[in-house]
Amino acid sequence: MKAVCAAACVGIAAWCSLGALGIAGASAVSARIALLPPWWLIVVLMGAAWTVVRLLRLSSAELSPLFASALLILPWLPVPLPAAALLWTGGLIPVVWMGVAIGVILVRRPMVRQRWMTDPRRAPVVVLTISAVLYGYTAWWLSPRLPAGDEPHYLVITQSLLEDGDLRIENNHQRGDYLEYFSGVLKPDYLRRGTDGAIYSIHAPGLPLLVLPAYWLSGYAGTLVFLALVAACGTAFTWRVAYAATGNSAASWFGWACCAVTTPFLFLATEMFPDGIGATVLLLGLLPVLQDRPTVRSSLAASIALATLPWLHTRFAVLAGVAGILIAVRLRAPRRIVAFLMVPAISAVAWFGYFFMIYGTVNPSAPYGHYTQTAVANLVRGLPGLLFDQQFGLVSNAPVYGFVLAGLIWNALHGRRWTWPIAAVALPYVAAVGMFQMWWGGTSVPARFLTPLCLILGVAAARIWHETRLPVTRAAAISLLAVSVFISTVLLIPGHGQLLFNFRDGFALWLEWANDLVDLPRALPSLFRDTPLQAWLKVGVWVASAAAAWILLRLVSSRADERAVTPRVAWVLPWCLAGCAMLACSLVWQMARVQPVTPQTATQALVMEANPRLRPVAYDYATRRFEMPRLRLSRVRLQPSTRRPIPAGAPLLAVPQVPAGSHQLHLLSSQPADGTIVLRLGRNSPPLDTWQLAETRRGPLRRLIRFPVEVQSLYVEADERARQAITGVSLQPWAMEDLRTPVASGIADRAARYGTASVYFLSSGAFPEPQGFWLEGGSQARVVISNYGAPLRMFLRNAPVENTISVEVDGDRREAGLHPGEETTLVIPRKLATVDVLVQFQTTHGFRPSEREAGSTDVRYLGCWVEIR
């Protein structure tokens, strides 16, 4: 009977996972609308769950964690619910299934017998291989967005060393050397010229010098491979050091996973920043302290590593100095200390001499001139921000580090001597970084400045795991690790890392993505939106909730006999962690006096999830009626979201991800309206439609708009006269069913109107302008042309290079070889009698206007000009 109930619970939960839940018309849970999968699917999923249970031969104890899947059923119950119950929808659904899987694994306790995981000689090789593949994939997946931030500036230094043999970068920027890897205008990053009048980058030369051979061999791609291999070696060494300290392979794997596959090291491993490679160098530099018996080889490696650190970044001098003192105290013998400090001393003289030769002073802050951001007062925000800020904090984006920090404090209070060197290195560095005004690290991944500490914290995590004997604590640690990996996956996968880089506005992108029904960003601390006191209060609520969950787990395990401890913990663990999250969110929302439910984003998500094949039934909780989804959704209104503060001058309406189909735009005016309304797809896109209100009467104004494909974002703008009259704006999904199959797959991120035709751009290989659009040189582009008859007439003007342009319409492919500047008109008959057509372009060559036209700053690589006529 228990197996049947467990299978039924899992099947119903899986059925709910395939549905979509939204809120329409009110900021209350009672206004829910559900889009339901087919009813017959419940039976299929329950049968599949029963089959899996039987095949795995789950015992009674192993069945218990399956009931945690009921968390996914909770938001769908037709009863009054607290807002926190809606957490387990949308992007957080996988978290529940991970909890179920972890519970089953904890009970089964599979024994790892493979030598490749336990043998201290083989396991590091496996770790290195896994890490190298993972980091290589991460770099490849993020390549559309990188390099970014300060990365191009480090690469320019590398090019200057390689091509000119110096560090003067002005000529490299003038030549546009950076266009090999960066598509934009990049100005020299400096604040003070050298004594010779030349421009030197504010960034240290150590990293460019290290990657120089790799860049010489294969350019930017070779640099990424080199960084991935160095990071992989660093994580393999982390495993080896952890095993030497604990003699426990399981602890070593846990320590490796804590640092290697979570934020921030996962991303900084292959980014052209000094932080990722600095973590490996610091681990080598602390070897004599981390080892029980320092060897001559480890001391030599540490000596070279500490000598390298300041050359990577000036702030790393703090790490090098403290580590050097710790090692000197450990070595004790004066002769060994002198031998160890010889290389760092020579490096220090050269390092100070470097600043003296360029700036005429030995002060390491000389490149920044009079501009300084360091002050003790900044610690008020910097310290909690580094750890707990939802956008840039370490613990907020990798909760497993909360377990590591708690374990370090616990072991330090209990006199574990191995904690003191780690604390002695970490605390001064964290304080130095926290005093920096820009403690968040600029345009970068979360907790970038704390990345150098990740590998030594991985070693600490292994020791904490080894010394932990309570099943409750280990189960909680595994759960936090799983959540950390989930967050890293969310930051990485959607949109090739579109959630990874935040602007410091206090709203973490991944939290907004995780749930559209409730205001998750306001449930976590932000040092940009909250005062330090408010942030600490939120941190306190979360810590207290986590402590309460652990105490409850501890009480449950203490009342069971030894054999039943793990099964009972595995059964209670998901409920305790879920209760912890729900309790903390509810308390923070109440404390901050914010409305937890966000009906605007919830309605938007519901419209995007509408699919008559996958979800053929809609249920309205307010009226308790079943309807066809298209009928129910045609009555909802998409309105401006109030989740974020609306700045002055913002568009009247901004709707992300609008599905293909017909939509009714509603404008409400309080007086006779006049002025101009502009419709755009993408904030900086040319207007798709423009119309004059022209003294329209007071009251509702309507405009029907139609999209042949899904669009990434819709903006409705108005001039000052129109703004004075318009009091409300909304978008109504009028007839999404008129496009059951969009004319093309993909999402249009820009669009433009040319005459009566509208052109929707589905790829980055085109640049729309008011009269036409450029095709990127040597690239492909996909556009959808709407409201155009047959035949299709396109005017082409080639770039000032020999080029071949191919155009494909309705399967009909045309190719034209054009001379520099040659013009031609293609007339392509239409095979299909539709108003929408997908056109695919391809060019072979291009040019940059900045290289051909004096004074031009346009660095785009342009292949062919296109006009729709």
C-alpha positions in Angstrom: 0.0 0.0 0.0 2.8 2.4 0.8 4.4 1.8 -2.6 1.1 2.5 -4.3 0.6 5.8 -2.4 4.2 6.9 -3.1 3.8 6.2 -6.8 0.5 8.1 -6.8 2.1 11.1 -5.1 5.0 11.1 -7.5 2.8 10.8 -10.5 0.4 13.6 -9.4 3.4 15.8 -8.6 4.9 15.1 -12.0 1.6 16.0 -13.6 1.5 19.3 -11.7 5.1 20.0 -12.8 4.0 19.9 -16.4 1.3 22.4 -15.8 1.5 26.2 -15.4 0.2 28.3 -12.6 -0.5 32.0 -12.7 -2.3 34.8 -11.0 -4.6 37.2 -12.8 -6.5 40.3 -11.9 -5.6 40.6 -8.2 -2.6 40.3 -5.8 -4.1 37.4 -4.0 -3.5 33.6 -4.1 -7.2 33.1 -4.5 -7.0 34.6 -8.0 -4.9 31.7 -9.4 -5.4 30.4 -12.9 -4.0 26.9 -13.8 -3.2 25.6 -17.2 -3.5 21.8 -16.8 -2.0 19.0 -18.8 -4.3 16.3 -20.2 -6.1 14.3 -17.6 -5.1 10.9 -19.0 -1.4 11.9 -18.4 -2.0 11.5 -14.6 -2.6 7.8 -15.1 0.4 7.4 -17.3 2.7 9.2 -14.9 1.4 7.2 -11.9 2.0 4.0 -13.8 5.5 5.1 -14.8 6.2 5.9 -11.1 4.9 2.6 -10.0 7.1 0.8 -12.6 10.2 2.7 -11.4 9.5 1.8 -7.8 9.2 -1.8 -8.6 12.3 -1.9 -10.8 14.4 -0.2 -8.2 12.9 -2.5 -5.5 12.6 0.4 -3.0 12.1 -0.6 0.5 9.6 1.0 2.9 12.3 3.3 4.2 13.4 4.2 0.7 9.8 5.0 -0.3 9.4 7.7 2.4 11.4 10.5 0.6 9.1 10.1 -2.4 6.3 11.8 -0.5 8.3 15.0 -0.4 7.2 15.4 -4.0 3.8 16.5 -2.5 5.4 20.0 -2.2 4.8 20.3 -5.9 1.1 19.6 -5.4 0.7 22.1 -2.6 0.4 25.3 -4.8 -2.3 23.6 -6.9 -4.7 22.8 -4.0 -8.0 24.6 -4.4 -7.8 25.9 -0.8 -6.6 29.2 0.8 -2.8 29.2 0.8 0.0 31.5 2.1 2.0 33.2 -0.6 5.1 31.2 0.4 3.3 28.0 -0.8 3.7 29.2 -4.3 7.5 29.0 -4.1 7.4 25.4 -5.5 6.4 26.4 -9.0 8.3 27.5 -12.1 12.0 27.5 -11.9 12.2 26.0 -8.4 10.4 22.7 -9.4 13.8 20.9 -10.0 14.8 21.8 -6.5 12.0 19.6 -5.1 12.9 16.7 -7.3 16.5 17.0 -6.3 15.4 16.8 -2.7 13.4 13.7 -3.4 16.4 12.1 -5.2 18.8 13.0 -2.4 16.5 11.5 0.2 16.4 8.2 -1.7 20.2 8.2 -2.1 20.8 8.9 1.5 18.6 5.9 2.5 20.1 3.5 0.0 23.7 4.6 0.9 25.3 3.2 -2.3 28.9 2.1 -1.6 31.5 3.6 -3.9 33.9 0.8 -4.8 35.4 2.1 -8.0 39.2 2.6 -7.5 39.1 5.6 -9.8 37.1 7.5 -7.2 38.9 6.3 -4.1 42.5 5.7 -5.2 44.6 8.8 -4.3 46.7 8.3 -7.4 43.9 7.8 -9.9 41.2 10.1 -8.4 43.1 13.4 -9.1 43.4 12.4 -12.7 39.7 11.8 -12.9 39.1 15.1 -11.1 41.3 16.9 -13.6 39.6 15.4 -16.6 36.1 16.2 -15.3 37.0 19.7 -14.4 38.8 20.4 -17.7 35.7 19.2 -19.7 33.3 21.2 -17.4 35.3 24.4 -17.6 35.8 24.0 -21.4 32.1 23.6 -21.9 31.4 26.6 -19.6 33.7 28.8 -21.6 32.2 27.6 -24.9 28.6 28.1 -23.7 29.3 31.6 -22.5 31.3 32.6 -25.5 28.5 34.7 -27.0 28.7 37.0 -24.0 32.4 37.0 -23.2 34.9 38.6 -23.0 33.3 41.3 -21.0 34.0 43.8 -18.2 37.8 44.1 -17.7 38.6 40.9 -19.6 39.3 42.7 -23.0 41.7 45.1 -21.2 43.8 42.2 -19.9 43.9 40.8 -23.4 45.0 44.1 -24.8 48.0 44.0 -22.5 48.8 40.5 -23.8 48.7 41.8 -27.3 50.9 44.7 -26.5 53.5 42.4 -25.0 53.3 40.0 -27.9 53.2 42.5 -30.8 55.2 45.5 -29.4 57.2 44.0 -26.5 56.0 46.7 -24.1 53.1 47.6 -21.8 52.1 50.8 -23.6 48.6 50.1 -24.8 47.5 53.3 -26.6 48.7 52.2 -30.0 47.0 48.8 -29.6 43.7 50.6 -29.0 44.2 52.9 -31.9 44.8 50.0 -34.2 41.8 48.1 -32.9 43.7 45.0 -31.9 40.9 44.1 -29.6 38.5 43.6 -32.5 39.7 40.0 -32.7 37.6 39.2 -29.6 35.5 42.2 -28.7 32.9 43.8 -31.0 32.7 47.3 -29.8 34.7 50.4 -29.1 37.2 49.8 -26.3 39.0 52.8 -24.8 42.2 52.4 -22.8 41.5 51.7 -19.2 43.8 54.1 -17.3 43.6 56.9 -14.8 47.2 58.2 -14.9 49.8 58.4 -17.6 53.3 57.2 -16.9 56.3 59.5 -16.4 57.1 59.1 -20.1 53.6 60.3 -21.1 52.5 56.9 -22.3 49.3 55.1 -21.4 49.7 52.0 -19.2 46.7 50.0 -18.1 45.5 50.1 -14.5 45.5 46.3 -14.6 48.5 44.3 -13.5 50.7 42.6 -16.1 51.0 39.2 -14.4 48.0 37.5 -16.0 48.7 38.7 -19.5 52.3 37.5 -19.2 51.1 34.0 -18.0 48.7 33.5 -20.9 51.1 35.0 -23.5 52.3 31.6 -24.9 48.7 30.4 -25.2 47.5 33.6 -26.9 50.5 33.4 -29.3 49.5 29.8 -30.3 45.8 30.2 -30.7 44.6 33.6 -29.7 41.7 34.1 -27.3 40.5 30.5 -27.8 44.0 29.2 -26.7 43.9 31.5 -23.7 40.6 29.9 -22.6 42.0 26.4 -23.0 45.1 27.4 -20.9 42.9 28.9 -18.2 40.7 25.8 -18.1 43.7 23.5 -17.8 45.2 25.6 -15.0 41.9 25.6 -13.1 41.4 21.9 -13.6 44.9 21.3 -12.2 44.0 23.5 -9.3 40.9 21.5 -8.4 42.7 18.2 -8.8 45.3 19.5 -6.4 42.5 20.5 -4.0 41.3 16.9 -4.0 44.9 15.7 -3.4 45.5 18.1 -0.5 42.1 17.3 1.0 42.9 13.6 0.9 46.3 14.1 2.4 44.6 16.0 5.3 41.7 13.6 5.9 42.5 10.2 4.3 38.9 10.2 3.2 38.0 10.0 -0.5 34.3 11.0 0.2 35.4 14.1 2.1 37.8 15.0 -0.8 35.1 14.7 -3.4 32.8 16.8 -1.3 35.5 19.5 -0.9 36.2 19.4 -4.6 32.5 19.8 -5.5 32.1 22.7 -3.0 34.6 24.8 -4.8 34.9 23.4 -8.4 31.3 23.2 -9.6 29.7 26.1 -7.8 29.7 29.9 -8.1 32.1 31.7 -8.4 35.0 29.4 -9.3 33.1 27.6 -12.0 32.8 30.8 -14.0 36.0 32.5 -13.1 38.0 29.4 -14.0 38.0 30.5 -17.7 37.4 34.2 -17.6 40.3 36.5 -18.3 40.4 37.8 -14.7 43.2 37.2 -12.2 40.9 35.7 -9.6 40.4 32.2 -11.0 44.1 31.6 -11.6 44.8 33.4 -8.3 42.9 30.6 -6.4 45.3 28.0 -7.8 48.4 30.1 -7.1 47.2 30.7 -3.5 46.6 27.0 -2.9 50.2 26.3 -4.0 51.4 29.1 -1.9 49.8 27.7 1.3 51.0 24.1 0.8 53.6 24.2 3.7 50.8 25.3 6.0 48.1 22.9 4.8 50.4 19.9 4.9 51.3 18.1 8.1 54.9 17.8 7.0 56.1 20.4 4.6 58.6 19.1 2.0 61.3 20.9 0.1 59.3 20.6 -3.1 56.2 22.1 -1.6 58.2 24.9 0.0 59.8 25.8 -3.4 56.4 25.7 -5.1 54.9 27.9 -2.3 57.8 30.3 -2.7 57.3 30.8 -6.4 53.5 31.0 -6.0 53.7 33.7 -3.3 56.1 35.7 -5.5 53.6 35.5 -8.4 50.5 36.7 -6.5 51.1 40.4 -6.3 51.8 40.5 -10.1 48.3 39.1 -10.7 46.6 41.9 -8.8 47.7 44.4 -6.2 45.1 43.2 -3.7 46.7 39.7 -3.8 49.7 41.2 -2.0 47.6 40.9 1.2 47.3 37.2 0.6 51.0 36.8 -0.3 52.1 38.7 2.8 50.0 36.8 5.3 50.8 33.5 3.7 54.5 34.3 3.8 54.4 35.1 7.5 52.4 31.9 8.3 54.9 29.7 6.4 57.9 31.4 8.0 56.5 30.7 11.4 55.9 27.1 10.4 59.4 26.5 9.0 61.0 27.9 12.2 64.6 27.3 11.2 66.2 30.6 10.1 68.1 29.0 7.2 64.9 27.4 5.8 63.1 30.7 6.3 65.8 32.7 4.4 65.8 30.1 1.5 62.0 30.2 1.3 61.8 34.0 1.3 64.5 34.6 -1.3 62.3 34.3 -4.4 59.4 36.4 -2.9 61.9 39.0 -1.8 63.4 39.3 -5.3 59.9 39.5 -6.7 58.9 42.2 -4.2 61.9 44.4 -5.2 61.0 43.9 -8.9 57.3 44.6 -8.2 58.0 47.9 -6.4 60.5 48.8 -9.1 57.8 48.2 -11.7 55.8 51.1 -10.3 58.8 53.3 -9.8 59.9 52.9 -13.4 56.5 53.7 -14.8 55.1 56.2 -12.3 58.1 57.4 -10.4 56.9 56.1 -7.1 56.9 52.7 -5.3 53.3 53.1 -4.3 51.3 50.2 -5.7 48.2 52.4 -5.9 50.0 54.8 -8.4 48.1 53.6 -11.5 44.9 54.9 -9.9 46.2 58.4 -9.4 44.2 60.4 -6.8 41.2 58.1 -7.4 40.8 55.8 -4.4 37.9 53.7 -3.3 39.3 52.2 -0.1 38.0 53.3 3.3 37.2 51.5 6.5 33.7 52.9 6.5 33.0 50.9 3.4 33.0 47.7 5.5 29.5 48.5 6.7 28.2 47.6 3.3 31.1 45.6 1.8 31.4 42.9 4.4 27.7 41.8 4.4 27.6 42.4 0.7 30.5 40.1 -0.1 28.8 37.3 1.8 25.0 37.8 1.6 24.0 40.2 -1.2 21.5 38.4 -3.4 23.3 39.6 -6.6 26.9 39.5 -5.7 27.2 37.6 -2.4 29.0 34.3 -2.0 26.6 32.5 0.3 23.5 33.8 -1.5 24.7 32.3 -4.8 26.4 29.2 -3.4 24.7 28.3 -0.1 27.1 25.5 0.5 29.7 28.1 1.5 27.3 28.9 4.4 27.9 25.4 5.6 31.7 25.8 5.2 31.8 29.1 7.1 29.6 27.7 9.9 31.9 24.7 10.0 35.0 26.8 10.2 33.6 28.9 13.1 32.5 25.7 14.9 35.9 24.0 14.6 37.7 27.2 15.5 35.7 27.6 18.7 36.5 24.0 19.5 40.2 24.5 19.1 40.9 22.8 15.8 44.3 24.1 14.9 43.9 23.6 11.1 41.3 26.4 11.0 43.6 29.2 12.1 45.8 29.4 9.0 42.8 29.6 6.8 41.2 32.3 9.0 44.5 34.2 9.1 44.7 34.3 5.3 41.0 34.9 4.6 40.0 37.5 7.2 42.6 40.2 6.2 41.9 39.7 2.6 38.1 39.8 3.0 38.5 43.0 5.1 40.7 44.6 2.4 38.2 43.8 -0.3 35.3 44.8 1.8 36.8 48.3 2.3 36.9 48.7 -1.5 34.0 50.9 -2.7 33.4 48.5 -5.6 33.4 45.4 -3.5 31.0 43.6 -5.9 33.7 43.5 -8.6 32.1 45.4 -11.4 30.6 43.6 -14.4 31.4 40.1 -13.3 30.0 36.9 -11.8 28.9 36.9 -8.2 31.6 37.0 -5.5 34.5 37.6 -8.0 36.8 39.1 -5.4 36.4 36.1 -3.1 37.3 33.6 -5.8 41.0 33.3 -4.7 39.8 31.8 -1.5 37.6 29.1 -3.1 40.2 26.3 -3.4 41.4 26.6 0.2 37.8 26.7 1.3 37.3 23.5 -0.6 40.1 21.9 1.5 38.4 23.3 4.6 35.0 21.8 3.4 36.7 18.4 3.1 38.0 18.6 6.7 34.7 19.7 8.0 32.9 16.8 6.3 35.5 14.4 7.6 35.1 15.6 11.2 31.3 15.7 11.0 29.7 12.5 12.4 26.0 13.5 12.5 23.9 12.2 9.6 21.8 15.3 10.0 24.6 17.7 9.3 26.0 15.7 6.4 22.5 15.4 4.8 22.1 19.2 5.2 25.5 19.7 3.6 24.7 17.6 0.6 21.4 19.4 0.2 23.1 22.8 0.3 25.7 21.6 -2.2 22.9 20.4 -4.6 21.1 23.8 -4.3 24.5 25.5 -5.0 25.0 23.4 -8.2 21.4 24.2 -9.2 22.0 27.9 -8.9 25.2 27.6 -10.9 23.3 25.8 -13.6 20.6 28.4 -13.7 23.2 31.2 -14.0 24.9 29.3 -16.8 22.3 27.7 -19.1 19.4 30.1 -19.8 20.3 32.4 -22.7 24.0 31.5 -22.6 24.4 33.2 -19.2 21.9 35.9 -19.4 21.2 35.6 -15.7 24.9 35.7 -14.7 25.7 39.3 -14.9 23.7 41.7 -12.7 23.4 45.4 -12.6 23.6 46.6 -9.0 19.9 47.4 -8.7 19.1 45.0 -5.8 17.2 42.4 -7.9 19.0 39.2 -8.7 18.2 38.0 -12.2 18.1 34.4 -11.3 15.7 35.0 -8.4 13.3 36.8 -10.8 13.7 33.9 -13.2 13.1 31.3 -10.5 9.5 32.3 -9.7 7.0 34.6 -11.4 4.3 34.3 -8.8 6.0 35.7 -5.7 8.6 38.4 -5.1 11.6 36.3 -4.3 14.1 39.2 -4.7 12.5 41.0 -1.8 12.8 38.0 0.4 16.6 38.0 0.3 19.0 40.8 1.4 20.4 43.4 -1.0 23.1 45.9 0.0 22.0 48.1 -2.9 18.3 48.2 -2.0 18.4 47.7 1.8 20.2 49.5 4.5 23.0 47.5 6.2 20.6 47.1 9.2 17.8 45.8 7.0 20.2 43.4 5.2 21.5 42.0 8.5 18.0 41.5 9.8 17.1 39.5 6.7 20.3 37.5 7.1 19.3 36.9 10.7 15.9 35.6 9.7 17.4 33.2 7.2 20.1 32.0 9.6 17.5 31.5 12.4 15.2 29.6 10.0 18.1 27.3 8.9 19.1 26.8 12.5 15.5 25.9 13.4 15.4 23.4 10.6 18.6 21.8 11.7 17.4 21.6 15.3 14.2 19.9 14.2 16.2 17.4 12.1 18.5 16.8 15.1 15.5 16.1 17.4 14.0 13.7 14.8 17.2 11.8 14.5 17.9 11.7 18.2 14.6 9.8 18.9 15.3 7.1 16.4 17.4 4.0 16.9 20.8 3.8 15.1 19.4 1.9 12.1 16.5 4.3 11.6 18.4 7.6 11.9 19.3 8.0 8.2 15.9 6.9 6.8 14.1 9.3 9.2 16.4 12.2 8.3 16.0 11.5 4.6 12.2 11.6 5.0 12.1 14.8 7.1 15.0 16.7 5.4 13.1 18.0 2.3 10.2 19.1 4.5 12.4 20.9 6.9 14.4 22.7 4.2 11.2 23.6 2.3 9.7 24.8 5.6 12.8 26.8 6.3 12.6 28.6 3.0 8.9 29.3 3.3 9.2 30.5 6.8 12.1 32.8 6.0 10.4 34.3 3.0 7.1 34.9 4.9 8.9 36.6 7.8 11.0 38.8 5.5 8.0 39.8 3.4 6.1 40.7 6.6 9.1 42.5 8.1 9.7 44.6 4.9 5.9 45.2 4.5 5.9 44.2 0.8 3.2 42.4 -1.2 4.6 38.9 -1.8 2.4 38.1 -4.7 3.3 39.6 -8.1 0.3 39.2 -10.4 1.8 41.1 -13.3 4.8 38.8 -13.8 2.6 35.8 -12.9 0.1 36.7 -15.7 2.9 37.2 -18.1 4.4 33.8 -17.4 1.0 32.2 -17.7 0.5 33.6 -21.2 4.0 32.4 -22.2 3.2 28.9 -21.0 0.0 28.7 -23.0 0.1 25.7 -25.3 -3.1 24.0 -26.3 -1.4 20.7 -27.0 0.5 20.4 -23.7 -2.0 22.2 -21.5 -5.5 21.9 -23.1 -7.5 22.9 -20.0 -7.6 26.1 -17.8 -9.0 26.2 -14.3 -10.0 29.5 -12.7 -9.7 29.2 -8.9 -11.8 32.3 -8.3 -14.9 31.1 -10.3 -14.1 27.4 -9.9 -14.7 26.8 -13.6 -12.8 24.8 -16.3 -12.4 26.6 -19.6 -10.4 26.5 -22.8 -7.1 28.3 -22.2 -7.5 30.6 -25.2 -10.8 31.8 -23.9 -9.6 32.4 -20.3 -6.3 34.0 -21.4 -8.1 36.4 -23.8 -9.6 38.1 -20.7 -6.3 38.7 -18.9 -4.3 42.0 -19.2 -0.5 42.2 -19.2 0.4 45.3 -17.2 3.6 47.0 -16.2 5.4 45.0 -13.5 5.6 46.6 -10.0 8.3 44.1 -8.9 11.0 46.6 -9.6 10.6 50.4 -9.0 9.6 52.1 -12.2 12.1 54.9 -13.0 11.2 58.3 -14.4 11.0 58.3 -18.2 10.4 54.6 -18.4 8.3 53.2 -21.2 4.5 53.1 -20.6 4.7 49.3 -20.9 7.5 46.8 -21.0 6.6 43.2 -21.5 9.2 40.5 -21.8 8.6 37.5 -24.1 5.4 38.1 -25.9 4.0 35.0 -27.7 3.2 35.0 -31.4 -0.3 35.9 -32.3 -2.7 38.9 -32.2 -2.7 41.2 -29.2 -4.9 44.2 -28.2 -3.1 47.2 -26.8 -5.3 49.2 -24.4 -4.6 52.8 -23.5 -6.7 54.6 -21.0 -6.8 58.4 -21.1 -8.2 60.8 -18.5 -8.6 63.6 -21.0 -8.6 64.1 -24.7 -5.3 62.6 -25.7 -2.7 64.0 -28.1 0.9 63.1 -28.9 2.8 60.1 -30.3 2.9 56.4 -29.3 5.9 54.3 -30.4 6.1 50.5 -30.4 9.5 48.9 -30.2 10.8 45.3 -30.0 14.0 45.8 -28.0 14.9 48.9 -26.1 17.2 50.3 -28.7 15.5 48.9 -31.8 14.0 51.1 -34.5 10.3 51.8 -34.2 8.1 48.9 -35.3 5.0 51.1 -35.3 4.2 54.7 -34.6 0.8 56.4 -34.5 -0.6 59.8 -33.5 -3.3 60.1 -30.9 -4.4 63.4 -32.6 -6.9 64.6 -30.0 -8.5 61.2 -29.4 -11.5 61.3 -27.2 -11.2 60.6 -23.5 -11.5 56.9 -22.4 -10.2 53.6 -23.6 -8.0 53.5 -26.8 -7.3 50.3 -28.5 -4.8 49.1 -31.1 -4.5 45.6 -32.6 -1.0 44.4 -33.1 0.2 41.1 -34.5 3.5 39.2 -34.2 4.3 36.3 -36.6 6.9 35.0 -34.1 7.6 35.2 -30.4 9.3 38.4 -29.5 11.8 38.9 -26.7 10.5 42.2 -25.4 7.8 44.7 -26.2 8.1 48.4 -25.3 5.4 51.0 -25.6 6.7 54.5 -25.4 5.0 57.9 -25.5 6.1 61.5 -25.8 5.4 64.1 -23.1 2.0 65.1 -24.5 0.8 61.6 -24.6 2.1 60.8 -21.1 0.1 63.7 -19.6 -3.1 62.1 -20.8 -2.6 58.4 -20.6 -3.3 56.9 -17.1 -3.1 53.2 -17.8 -1.8 50.8 -20.4 -2.1 47.0 -20.8 -1.7 44.3 -23.4 -4.4 41.7 -24.0 -3.7 38.4 -25.7 -6.5 38.8 -28.2 -6.1 35.7 -30.4 -2.9 33.7 -29.8 -4.6 30.8 -31.6 -4.4 32.5 -35.0 -0.8 31.4 -35.2 -0.8 27.7 -34.1 2.6 27.3 -35.7 4.8 30.4 -35.9 6.4 31.0 -39.3 9.8 30.4 -37.8 11.4 29.0 -34.6 13.4 31.4 -32.4 12.7 34.6 -30.7 12.9 38.1 -32.3 14.9 40.5 -30.2 14.6 43.4 -32.7 12.2 44.6 -35.4 11.7 47.5 -37.8 9.0 48.8 -40.1 10.0 49.4 -43.8 7.0 50.8 -45.7 4.2 48.4 -45.1 6.4 45.5 -44.2 7.6 44.6 -40.7 11.0 42.8 -40.4 11.6 40.7 -37.3 15.3 39.8 -36.6 15.8 36.3 -35.2 19.6 36.3 -35.0 22.5 38.7 -34.1 23.8 38.6 -37.7 21.9 41.7 -38.8 21.9 45.4 -37.7 18.5 47.2 -38.3 18.5 50.9 -39.2 15.6 53.2 -40.1 15.9 52.7 -43.9 17.1 49.1 -44.1 19.5 46.8 -42.3 23.1 45.6 -42.6 24.0 42.0 -42.7 27.0 41.0 -40.7 30.0 40.0 -42.8 31.0 36.3 -42.9 27.8 35.4 -41.0 24.3 34.1 -41.2 21.1 36.0 -40.5 17.4 35.0 -40.2 14.6 37.5 -40.5 10.8 37.2 -40.8 9.1 39.6 -43.1 5.5 40.3 -42.3 2.7 41.9 -44.3 4.5 41.6 -47.6 3.0 40.3 -50.8 4.5 38.3 -53.7 7.0 38.5 -55.2 9.6 39.5 -52.6 11.8 42.4 -53.8 15.0 43.2 -52.0 17.7 45.8 -52.9 21.3 44.8 -52.0 24.3 47.0 -51.8 27.5 45.1 -51.3 30.3 46.2 -48.8 33.5 47.6 -50.4 34.9 44.1 -50.7 34.5 41.1 -53.0 31.5 39.2 -51.5 29.0 36.4 -52.1 25.5 36.9 -50.7 23.0 34.1 -50.6 19.3 34.5 -49.9 16.8 31.6 -49.2 13.0 32.1 -49.3 10.5 29.3 -49.1 13.3 26.8 -49.9 14.3 28.8 -53.0 18.0 29.7 -52.6 19.5 32.6 -54.6 23.2 33.4 -54.7 24.9 36.5 -56.0 28.6 37.3 -56.3 29.1 41.0 -56.0 32.0 43.3 -56.5 32.9 46.1 -54.0 30.0 48.5 -53.7 28.0 46.7 -56.4 24.2 47.1 -56.2 21.5 44.6 -57.3 17.8 43.9 -56.8 16.6 40.4 -56.1 13.0 39.6 -57.1 12.0 36.3 -55.5 8.6 34.8 -56.3 6.7 33.3 -53.4 5.6 29.7 -53.3 3.3 30.1 -50.3 0.4 32.5 -50.2 1.0 33.8 -46.7 1.7 37.3 -45.3 4.8 36.1 -43.4 8.0 34.7 -44.8 11.2 33.5 -43.3 14.3 34.8 -45.2 17.8 33.4 -44.5 20.8 35.4 -45.5 24.5 34.5 -45.6 27.5 36.6 -46.5 31.2 35.6 -47.0 33.1 38.8 -46.3 32.8 42.2 -44.8 34.5 45.4 -43.6 34.7 47.7 -40.6 33.8 51.4 -41.3 36.3 52.4 -38.6 39.1 51.0 -40.8 37.9 52.6 -44.1 36.4 56.0 -43.1 38.4 58.6 -41.3 36.9 59.6 -38.0 34.4 56.7 -37.9 34.0 54.8 -34.6 31.8 52.1 -36.1 33.6 48.8 -35.5 30.8 46.5 -36.8 31.8 44.0 -39.3 29.4 44.8 -42.2 28.8 42.6 -45.2 25.8 43.9 -47.2 23.1 46.5 -47.0 19.5 45.4 -47.5 16.4 47.4 -48.2 12.9 45.9 -48.5 11.2 47.6 -51.5 
